[in-house]
Amino acid sequence: MKPVQPDDALAAIVGSKALPRTELTKKLWVYIKKNGLQDAKNKRQINADDKLKVVFNGKKAVSMFDMTKLVSSHLVK
């Protein structure tokens, strides 16, 4: 896959190097799991900490499906 470049907000979570979208998604999930941000009752819900709130456009929580769209808006074209 072609590498994508995260913007500054996303780079705070996954790093600033360009990487394939699959790797970016893996790193994002590692961050979510490491920080316990997956909702305990509804596993499809991601609760944002301060870094993720910037990526999620200020939302406190998003579904994992909405997360993909929001992350895409933080890729430098």
C-alpha positions as CSV (number, residue, x, y, z in Angstrom):
1,M,0.0,0.0,0.0
2,K,1.0,3.6,-0.7
3,P,2.3,5.4,2.4
4,V,0.1,8.2,3.9
5,Q,1.4,11.1,5.9
6,P,-0.3,11.9,9.2
7,D,-0.8,15.6,10.1
8,D,0.5,17.0,13.4
9,A,-2.6,16.0,15.4
10,L,-2.5,12.4,14.2
11,A,1.3,12.3,14.4
12,A,1.1,12.8,18.2
13,I,-0.5,9.3,18.3
14,V,1.1,7.3,15.5
15,G,4.3,9.1,14.8
16,S,5.3,11.6,12.1
17,K,6.7,9.1,9.5
18,A,4.6,8.3,6.4
19,L,3.3,4.8,6.7
20,P,0.8,2.5,4.9
21,R,-2.8,3.0,6.1
22,T,-2.8,-0.6,7.5
23,E,0.1,0.2,9.7
24,L,-1.4,3.5,10.8
25,T,-4.6,1.7,11.8
26,K,-2.6,-0.9,13.8
27,K,-0.7,1.9,15.6
28,L,-4.0,3.7,16.4
29,W,-5.5,0.5,17.9
30,V,-2.3,-0.1,19.9
31,Y,-2.7,3.4,21.4
32,I,-6.4,2.9,22.0
33,K,-5.9,-0.4,23.8
34,K,-2.8,0.7,25.7
35,N,-4.7,3.7,27.1
36,G,-8.0,1.8,27.8
37,L,-10.0,4.0,25.5
38,Q,-12.3,1.3,24.1
39,D,-15.7,1.5,25.9
40,A,-16.1,-1.5,28.3
41,K,-19.8,-2.0,27.6
42,N,-19.9,-1.1,23.9
43,K,-16.7,-2.3,22.2
44,R,-17.5,-0.4,19.0
45,Q,-17.3,2.9,20.9
46,I,-13.9,4.7,21.3
47,N,-13.7,7.2,24.2
48,A,-11.3,10.1,23.3
49,D,-8.5,11.3,25.5
50,D,-7.0,14.7,24.9
51,K,-4.9,13.6,21.9
52,L,-7.7,11.6,20.3
53,K,-10.2,14.4,20.9
54,V,-8.3,16.6,18.4
55,V,-8.4,13.8,15.8
56,F,-12.1,13.2,16.5
57,N,-12.9,17.0,15.9
58,G,-13.7,17.6,19.6
59,K,-16.0,14.6,20.0
60,K,-15.7,12.8,23.4
61,A,-16.6,9.4,21.8
62,V,-17.1,8.0,18.3
63,S,-17.9,4.6,16.9
64,M,-15.0,2.6,15.3
65,F,-16.7,3.2,11.9
66,D,-16.8,7.0,12.3
67,M,-13.2,6.9,13.6
68,T,-12.0,5.7,10.1
69,K,-13.6,8.8,8.4
70,L,-12.3,11.2,11.0
71,V,-8.7,9.8,10.8
72,S,-8.8,10.1,7.0
73,S,-9.3,13.8,7.4
74,H,-6.0,14.0,9.2
75,L,-3.9,12.7,6.4
76,V,-1.8,15.1,4.4
77,K,-2.4,14.9,0.7
